[in-house]
Amino acid sequence: MLNIVLFGPPGAGKGTQSERLIEKYDLIHLSTGDIFRTHLKENTPLGILARTFMDVGKLVPDEVTIEMLKAEVVLHSNAKGFIFDGFPRTNAQAEALDELLQSLSTEISIMLSLEVEEEELKKRLLGRAEVSGRADDADPVIIERRISIYNQDTAPVKAFYQAQNKLTAIQGTGTIDEITHRLFAAIDAL
């Protein structure tokens, strides 16, 4: 089973590249944001539990998120593999994901980290705002805050996978096709 953590700061191109990886390797896309929205909309027991935290302004505990991910992985138990999007964001989440996958007799195959300079990220996000209309991509102050949060809270997860020899840094600049070919080469080398 091919299980990929596609990683990188806001604007690195994760969304664009994940679509290409899904198509080439026939993977299931697991976006924690999408999974949360589905559980909340359908009022599942996990969605109801998550809402109890969200309604009082608290973060949903990792255990609840992991249970939601587990339900999705089990639902697609015959999949060739998964791309994890938006998770893990902390070392504790990475450890919990490892435990979940081990309980299902699989593991993360590779973390692909798209590496892009901060100034390029800012240009991309501002450009994306013009196309997508996303307000969070149009405000330089919000962009700066999102990149700062990524650098402070999320980027350290790379060291977790590096310690397992599963981290592969991918130059995230160049044409979309050039970046895709770098990702394919890293996966095909496994």
Secondary structure, DSSP 8 states (H G I E B T S, - for coil): -EEEEEE--TTSSHHHHHHHHHHHHT-EEEEHHHHHHHHHHTT-HHHHHHHHHHTTT----HHHHHHHHHHHHHHTTT-SEEEEES---SHHHHHHHHHHHHHTT----EEEEEE--HHHHHHHHHHHHHHH--HHHH-HHHHHHHHHHIIIIITTHHHHHHTTT-EEEEE--S-HHHHHHHHHHHHHT-
